């Protein structure tokens, strides 16, 4: 099928009320939260059922048309960026919670269910869903699985993969595969672990079974304010070294504090160079012990410490942390949110070096991140309308990620590689490593139709028995329009 009109007409026979083909309508789907890159898809399809997803995939496979899956479009790495020659498969209309099973402590949901909706479905029964990205009011469980999202409380309760019991995925040809479930077996290959974080390259999640947890009987929150940013980094390392695992431990620096206070007034100290917001939860005696020890360690690192005295104050402190990204709009019109993970002991060194980099690249930035597990989210602020600020922002971000790898960390913690970090993959992986990863993709998607152009820095093709053609040129997206 050479003509776009023919493809769109054929798709409308498969999903009669769910195909966007007009240019004006496609503008709503031309990117994700990596806003510097835009590209309209050939068509956008919004299925309502597993069968419609399978039908679209089978059609695309028959006509060699690329497919890019999309959830809510909150990806910060360009993972949902469309292809001009491909179909964007948006799963937001598959938004039903199919089963709440309190006895087995799980929920079965379609991929378009939002993260927060799972907690809201079970909170009246005293349960909640632990992974809580800052975008949880909007991001979907299908996208969370694709990126292996974490959130503020992933330090104690893990990422999406640690709370995922089973999935049903649609493969490139339309076939569907069920992996895991309420009582997954222990034998065989860990396909569920492969699917979590696969960024839409292996299959498309059409149903997920996730673990829910009983609400802890006690939760207490500390706000520790520091005179120097490296002191906060050392405090984090000392808390973990003492064998304490808080439910959450989040950091914000002075510039971020000021922006958030102006945005929503959560009550942060404006004279601090950095703050840690720390949750301890569990049985009351355990929480009392942890809060006392954490407070003492923070004071030993030069912090002033106060505890939230009410649930309303706790909610304000955490609402401020979750508002950090939108608050950046008070400082500059554009932002890049980076995502790298480092050993906790390297926090003081890395925080100091990033401040030096900001001067070298002549750009502002704010530090806000999941301090407990070393998952950095430096927010680089700039104005795309000024000179070469976008290019400098991207170079600054790449330098931060290289630094993460140099100190023994990794390129991503929860945002994925997508388009953003694709060219940096060789800084972390050898050519043999990347070839092995691509063999895995070929086992699921032999024709390379699922989210092509993402993750891998060089173009490879699958041939018989999973062997690879090496380096056949640059991937698409090299000359995308940037705004």
C-alpha positions as CSV (number, residue, x, y, z in Angstrom):
1,X,0.0,0.0,0.0
2,X,1.9,3.0,-1.2
3,X,-0.7,5.8,-0.6
4,X,-1.4,7.1,2.9
5,X,-5.1,7.4,2.0
6,X,-5.3,3.7,1.2
7,X,-3.7,2.8,4.5
8,X,-6.0,5.1,6.5
9,X,-9.0,3.7,4.7
10,X,-8.0,0.1,5.4
11,X,-7.4,1.0,9.1
12,X,-10.9,2.4,9.4
13,X,-12.3,-1.0,8.4
14,X,-10.5,-2.5,11.4
15,X,-11.2,0.3,13.9
16,X,-14.2,2.1,12.5
17,X,-14.4,4.9,15.2
18,X,-10.8,5.1,16.1
19,X,-8.6,6.4,13.3
20,X,-7.2,9.9,13.0
21,X,-5.9,10.6,9.5
22,X,-6.3,14.3,9.1
23,X,-3.2,16.5,9.5
24,X,-5.0,18.8,12.1
25,X,-5.9,15.9,14.2
26,X,-2.5,14.2,14.0
27,X,-0.9,17.4,15.4
28,X,-2.2,16.2,18.8
29,X,0.0,13.1,18.6
30,X,3.2,14.5,17.1
31,X,5.5,13.9,20.2
32,X,5.7,13.1,23.8
33,X,7.2,15.0,26.8
34,X,10.6,15.2,25.1
35,X,9.1,18.4,23.6
36,X,12.1,19.5,21.5
37,X,11.2,16.8,18.9
38,X,8.0,16.7,16.8
39,X,6.8,14.5,14.0
40,X,3.3,13.6,12.8
41,X,2.5,9.9,12.2
42,X,1.1,8.6,9.0
43,X,-2.1,7.8,11.0
44,X,-3.1,7.4,14.6
45,X,-5.3,4.4,15.7
46,X,-7.1,4.3,19.0
47,X,-8.3,0.8,19.6
48,X,-10.8,-0.2,22.3
49,X,-10.0,-3.9,22.5
50,X,-7.3,-6.6,22.3
51,X,-8.8,-7.9,19.1
52,X,-8.5,-4.4,17.5
53,X,-4.9,-4.1,18.6
54,X,-4.1,-7.5,17.1
55,X,-5.9,-6.7,13.8
56,X,-3.9,-3.4,13.4
57,X,-0.7,-5.3,14.1
58,X,-1.5,-8.0,11.6
59,X,-2.3,-5.4,9.0
60,X,0.9,-3.5,9.6
61,X,2.9,-6.7,9.4
62,X,1.3,-7.7,6.2
63,X,2.2,-4.4,4.6
64,X,5.5,-3.8,6.3
65,X,4.3,-0.6,8.2
66,X,6.1,0.5,11.4
67,X,4.1,0.7,14.6
68,X,4.8,3.1,17.5
69,X,2.8,2.4,20.7
70,X,1.7,5.3,22.8
71,X,0.2,5.6,26.3
72,X,-0.5,9.1,27.7
73,X,2.5,10.7,26.0
74,X,4.3,11.5,29.2
75,X,7.5,9.8,28.2
76,X,10.5,12.1,28.7
77,X,12.9,10.2,26.4
78,X,11.1,10.4,23.1
79,X,9.9,6.8,23.4
80,X,6.5,7.6,21.9
81,X,7.7,9.9,19.1
82,X,5.9,8.8,15.9
83,X,7.3,7.9,12.6
84,X,6.1,9.8,9.5
85,X,5.8,6.5,7.6
86,X,4.2,4.6,10.5
87,X,1.1,4.0,12.5
88,X,0.9,5.5,16.0
89,X,-1.1,3.0,18.2
90,X,-2.6,5.0,21.1
91,X,-4.0,2.8,23.9
92,X,-5.7,5.4,26.0
93,X,-9.2,4.2,25.2
94,X,-8.4,0.8,26.6
95,X,-8.9,2.2,30.1
96,X,-11.0,-0.4,32.1
97,X,-10.0,-2.0,35.4
98,X,-11.1,-5.6,34.6
99,X,-10.7,-7.1,38.1
100,X,-10.0,-6.1,41.7
101,X,-8.8,-9.2,43.5
102,X,-8.3,-8.3,47.2
103,X,-7.7,-11.9,48.3
104,X,-4.8,-12.3,45.9
105,X,-3.8,-8.6,46.3
106,X,-3.8,-7.7,42.7
107,X,-5.6,-5.7,40.0
108,X,-6.1,-6.7,36.4
109,X,-6.2,-3.6,34.1
110,X,-6.1,-2.6,30.5
111,X,-3.0,-0.6,29.4
112,X,-4.8,2.8,29.2
113,X,-5.7,2.8,32.9
114,X,-3.8,5.6,34.7
115,X,-1.3,4.8,37.4
116,X,-3.3,6.7,40.1
117,X,-6.6,5.1,39.0
118,X,-5.4,1.7,40.4
119,X,-4.8,3.1,43.8
120,X,-8.2,4.9,43.7
121,X,-9.9,1.7,42.8
122,X,-8.6,-0.1,45.9
123,X,-7.9,2.6,48.6
124,X,-11.4,2.2,50.2
125,X,-10.3,-1.3,51.0
126,X,-7.0,-0.2,52.6
127,X,-4.8,-1.0,49.6
128,X,-2.7,1.0,47.2
129,X,-0.4,0.6,44.1
130,X,3.1,1.4,45.2
131,X,4.9,2.8,42.0
132,X,4.1,6.5,41.9
133,X,5.7,8.5,39.2
134,X,5.3,12.3,39.4
135,X,3.0,12.0,36.3
136,X,0.8,9.4,38.0
137,X,-2.4,11.3,37.5
138,X,-1.9,11.0,33.7
139,X,0.6,8.3,32.9
140,X,-0.8,4.8,32.0
141,X,0.0,1.4,33.3
142,X,1.0,0.2,29.8
143,X,3.5,3.1,29.5
144,X,4.8,2.4,33.0
145,X,5.5,-1.2,32.0
146,X,7.2,-0.1,28.8
147,X,9.6,2.2,30.6
148,X,9.8,0.3,33.9
149,X,8.7,3.4,35.7
150,X,9.5,4.0,39.4
151,X,8.4,7.0,41.4
152,X,8.9,8.6,44.7
153,X,8.5,5.5,46.8
154,X,10.4,3.0,44.6
155,X,13.3,3.0,47.1
156,X,11.5,0.6,49.4
157,X,8.8,-0.8,47.1
158,X,10.6,-1.2,43.8
159,X,10.0,-0.2,40.2
160,X,7.1,-1.3,38.0
161,X,8.9,-4.7,37.4
162,X,8.8,-5.4,41.1
163,X,5.1,-4.9,41.3
164,X,4.1,-6.6,38.0
165,X,2.7,-10.1,38.2
166,X,1.7,-10.8,34.6
167,X,1.0,-9.3,31.2
168,X,-0.8,-10.1,28.0
169,X,1.2,-8.7,25.0
170,X,0.3,-8.5,21.4
171,X,3.3,-9.4,19.2
172,X,4.3,-7.9,15.9
173,X,2.2,-10.1,13.8
174,X,-0.9,-9.7,15.9
175,X,-0.6,-12.9,17.9
176,X,-1.0,-12.6,21.7
177,X,1.1,-14.0,24.5
178,X,0.2,-14.3,28.2
179,X,3.1,-14.2,30.6
180,X,2.8,-14.7,34.3
181,X,-0.4,-13.9,36.2
182,X,-1.7,-14.1,39.7
183,X,0.4,-17.2,40.5
184,X,3.3,-17.2,37.9
185,X,5.5,-20.3,37.8
186,X,9.1,-20.1,38.8
187,X,10.5,-22.2,36.0
188,X,11.6,-21.2,32.5
189,X,12.8,-17.9,31.0
190,X,12.0,-14.6,32.7
191,X,9.9,-13.2,29.9
192,X,8.0,-10.9,32.2
193,X,11.3,-9.3,33.3
194,X,12.2,-8.8,29.6
195,X,8.9,-7.2,28.8
196,X,9.1,-4.7,31.7
197,X,11.3,-1.8,30.4
198,X,11.3,-3.1,26.7
199,X,10.1,0.3,25.5
200,X,7.6,-1.1,23.0
201,X,10.3,-2.9,21.0
202,X,9.1,-6.4,21.7
203,X,5.3,-6.3,22.0
204,X,2.4,-4.1,23.1
205,X,0.9,-4.7,26.5
206,X,-2.9,-5.2,26.2
207,X,-3.6,-6.3,29.8
208,X,-1.6,-6.2,33.0
209,X,-1.9,-7.8,36.4
210,X,-0.2,-5.7,39.1
211,X,0.4,-6.2,42.8
212,X,-1.4,-4.0,45.3
213,X,-0.2,-3.6,48.9
214,X,-2.0,-2.9,52.2
215,X,-1.6,0.6,53.4
216,X,1.1,0.8,56.1
217,X,-0.3,1.3,59.6
218,X,2.0,4.3,60.3
219,X,3.8,6.8,58.1
220,X,6.0,9.7,59.2
221,X,7.7,12.4,57.1
222,X,10.8,14.4,57.8
223,X,12.0,17.6,56.0
224,X,15.8,18.0,56.4
225,X,17.3,21.3,55.2
226,X,21.0,21.5,54.4
227,X,23.5,24.4,54.1
228,X,25.4,22.7,51.3
229,X,24.3,20.3,48.6
230,X,27.1,17.8,49.0
231,X,26.1,17.5,52.7
232,X,22.7,16.2,51.6
233,X,24.3,13.7,49.3
234,X,26.5,12.4,52.1
235,X,23.4,12.2,54.4
236,X,21.7,9.9,51.8
237,X,24.8,7.7,51.7
238,X,25.0,7.5,55.5
239,X,21.3,6.6,55.9
240,X,21.6,3.7,53.5
241,X,25.0,2.6,55.0
242,X,23.3,2.4,58.4
243,X,20.9,-0.2,57.1
244,X,17.9,2.0,57.0
245,X,15.6,1.8,53.9
246,X,13.1,4.7,54.0
247,X,9.9,4.4,52.0
248,X,11.1,7.5,50.1
249,X,14.0,9.9,50.1
250,X,13.7,12.9,47.7
251,X,16.1,15.8,47.1
252,X,15.6,19.3,45.8
253,X,18.1,22.1,45.6
254,X,17.8,25.8,46.4
255,X,16.7,26.9,42.9
256,X,14.1,24.2,42.7
257,X,12.8,25.0,46.2
258,X,12.3,28.6,45.3
259,X,10.4,27.7,42.1
260,X,8.2,25.2,43.9
261,X,7.4,27.6,46.8
262,X,6.3,30.2,44.3
263,X,4.3,27.6,42.4
264,X,2.3,25.9,45.2
265,X,3.7,27.0,48.6
266,X,4.3,23.6,50.3
267,X,6.4,25.2,53.1
268,X,10.0,24.6,52.1
269,X,12.8,26.7,53.7
270,X,13.9,29.3,51.2
271,X,17.3,29.7,52.9
272,X,18.4,26.1,52.5
273,X,20.8,25.0,49.7
274,X,19.0,21.7,49.5
275,X,16.3,19.6,51.2
276,X,15.6,16.0,51.7
277,X,12.0,14.8,52.1
278,X,12.0,11.4,53.8
279,X,9.2,9.0,54.5
280,X,9.4,6.1,56.9
281,X,6.4,3.7,57.0
282,X,5.5,0.3,58.6
283,X,4.4,-0.7,62.1
284,X,4.6,2.2,64.6
285,X,7.5,1.0,66.6
286,X,9.6,0.4,63.5
287,X,8.7,3.9,62.1
288,X,9.5,5.6,65.4
289,X,13.0,3.9,65.4
290,X,13.7,4.8,61.8
291,X,12.6,8.4,62.1
292,X,14.8,8.9,65.2
293,X,17.9,7.4,63.5
294,X,17.3,9.3,60.2
295,X,16.9,12.6,62.1
296,X,20.1,12.1,64.0
297,X,22.1,11.2,60.8
298,X,20.7,14.3,59.1
299,X,21.8,16.5,62.0
300,X,25.2,15.0,61.9
301,X,25.5,16.2,58.3
302,X,24.6,19.7,59.3
303,X,20.8,19.6,58.6
304,X,18.0,21.3,60.5
305,X,15.2,18.8,60.7
306,X,11.5,19.1,61.2
307,X,8.7,16.5,61.1
308,X,5.3,17.0,59.4
309,X,2.8,17.2,62.3
310,X,-0.4,16.3,60.4
311,X,-1.5,14.4,57.3
312,X,-2.3,17.7,55.6
313,X,1.3,18.9,56.1
314,X,2.6,15.6,54.8
315,X,0.4,16.0,51.7
316,X,1.7,19.5,51.1
317,X,5.4,18.5,51.4
318,X,4.9,15.7,48.8
319,X,2.6,17.8,46.6
320,X,5.5,20.2,46.3
321,X,7.9,17.5,45.2
322,X,5.5,16.3,42.6
323,X,5.0,19.8,41.3
324,X,8.8,20.3,40.7
325,X,8.6,19.7,36.9
326,X,5.7,22.2,36.2
327,X,7.3,24.7,38.5
328,X,10.2,25.0,36.2
329,X,8.0,27.1,33.9
330,X,8.6,30.0,36.3
331,X,12.3,29.9,35.5
332,X,12.5,29.3,31.7
333,X,10.2,28.4,28.9
334,X,11.9,25.1,28.1
335,X,13.3,22.2,30.0
336,X,15.1,18.9,29.6
337,X,14.6,16.4,32.4
338,X,17.6,14.0,32.5
339,X,17.5,10.6,34.0
340,X,20.7,8.7,35.1
341,X,21.4,6.5,38.1
342,X,24.6,6.5,40.1
343,X,26.0,4.6,43.2
344,X,24.7,6.5,46.3
345,X,28.3,7.0,47.5
346,X,29.0,9.0,44.4
347,X,26.3,11.6,45.1
348,X,28.5,14.3,46.6
349,X,31.0,14.0,43.8
350,X,28.4,14.0,41.1
351,X,26.4,16.9,42.5
352,X,29.5,19.1,42.7
353,X,30.5,18.2,39.2
354,X,27.1,19.0,37.8
355,X,27.2,22.5,39.3
356,X,30.6,23.0,37.5
357,X,29.1,21.7,34.2
358,X,26.3,24.3,34.5
359,X,28.8,27.1,34.4
360,X,30.7,25.4,31.5
361,X,27.5,25.1,29.4
362,X,26.2,28.5,30.6
363,X,22.8,27.2,31.5
364,X,20.6,27.0,34.5
365,X,19.6,23.8,36.1
366,X,17.8,22.4,39.1
367,X,18.4,19.2,41.0
368,X,15.4,17.2,42.0
369,X,15.7,13.4,42.2
370,X,15.1,10.1,43.9
371,X,18.1,10.4,46.3
372,X,17.7,7.0,48.0
373,X,18.4,4.9,44.9
374,X,20.7,7.4,43.2
375,X,18.3,8.1,40.4
376,X,19.1,11.7,39.2
377,X,16.7,14.0,37.5
378,X,18.6,17.2,36.8
379,X,16.3,19.7,35.1
380,X,18.1,21.7,32.5
381,X,16.3,25.0,31.8
382,X,16.7,27.0,28.7
383,X,15.0,29.1,26.0
384,X,14.8,27.4,22.6
385,X,14.4,30.8,20.9
386,X,17.8,32.0,22.1
387,X,20.9,31.3,20.0
388,X,22.1,27.7,20.5
389,X,20.6,27.1,23.9
390,X,18.9,23.8,22.8
391,X,22.1,22.4,21.5
392,X,23.9,23.4,24.7
393,X,21.2,21.9,26.8
394,X,21.4,18.6,24.9
395,X,25.2,18.6,25.2
396,X,25.0,19.4,29.0
397,X,22.5,16.5,29.4
398,X,24.7,14.1,27.5
399,X,27.7,15.1,29.7
400,X,25.7,14.4,32.8
401,X,24.8,10.9,31.5
402,X,28.4,10.2,30.6
403,X,29.4,11.2,34.1
404,X,26.8,8.8,35.6
405,X,28.4,5.9,33.6
406,X,31.9,7.0,34.6
407,X,31.2,6.8,38.3
408,X,29.7,3.3,37.9
409,X,26.1,4.2,37.2
410,X,23.8,3.7,34.2
411,X,22.2,5.8,31.5
412,X,18.6,5.6,32.8
413,X,16.7,4.7,35.9
414,X,13.1,4.9,34.8
415,X,12.6,7.2,31.8
416,X,14.0,4.7,29.3
417,X,16.5,5.2,26.4
418,X,14.0,6.1,23.6
419,X,15.4,8.6,21.2
420,X,17.1,10.8,23.8
421,X,19.8,8.5,25.0
422,X,20.1,6.3,21.9
423,X,23.5,7.6,20.7
424,X,24.9,7.3,24.3
425,X,24.3,3.5,24.5
426,X,27.9,2.7,23.4
427,X,29.2,4.6,26.4
428,X,27.7,1.8,28.6
429,X,27.5,-1.2,26.3
430,X,30.0,-2.9,24.0
431,X,29.2,-3.7,20.4
432,X,28.7,-7.4,21.5
433,X,26.3,-6.3,24.3
434,X,24.2,-4.3,21.8
435,X,24.2,-7.1,19.3
436,X,22.9,-9.5,21.9
437,X,20.2,-7.1,22.9
438,X,19.2,-6.8,19.3
439,X,19.0,-10.6,18.9
440,X,16.5,-10.5,21.7
441,X,14.4,-8.0,19.8
442,X,14.7,-10.1,16.7
443,X,13.3,-13.1,18.6
444,X,10.1,-11.1,19.2
445,X,10.0,-8.8,16.1
446,X,11.9,-10.3,13.2
447,X,10.9,-7.6,10.8
448,X,11.8,-4.7,13.1
449,X,8.4,-3.0,12.9
450,X,7.8,-2.3,16.6
451,X,9.0,1.2,17.6
452,X,12.0,1.2,15.2
453,X,14.6,3.9,15.6
454,X,14.5,3.8,19.3
455,X,17.1,2.6,21.9
456,X,19.7,1.1,19.4
457,X,22.3,3.6,18.0
458,X,22.9,1.7,14.8
459,X,20.6,0.1,12.3
460,X,20.6,-3.7,12.2
461,X,18.4,-6.2,10.5
462,X,17.3,-9.7,11.6
463,X,18.3,-12.6,9.4
464,X,18.0,-16.4,9.8
465,X,18.7,-17.8,13.3
466,X,18.9,-14.3,14.9
467,X,22.3,-13.3,13.4
468,X,22.7,-9.6,12.7
469,X,23.8,-7.4,9.8
470,X,26.1,-4.9,11.3
471,X,26.0,-1.1,11.1
472,X,24.1,-0.3,7.9
473,X,23.9,3.4,8.5
474,X,22.2,5.9,10.8
475,X,18.7,5.3,12.1
476,X,15.8,7.5,11.2
477,X,15.0,10.7,13.2
478,X,18.4,12.2,12.5
479,X,16.9,15.3,10.9
480,X,13.6,15.7,12.8
481,X,12.2,19.2,13.2
482,X,13.1,20.6,16.6
483,X,11.3,23.5,18.3
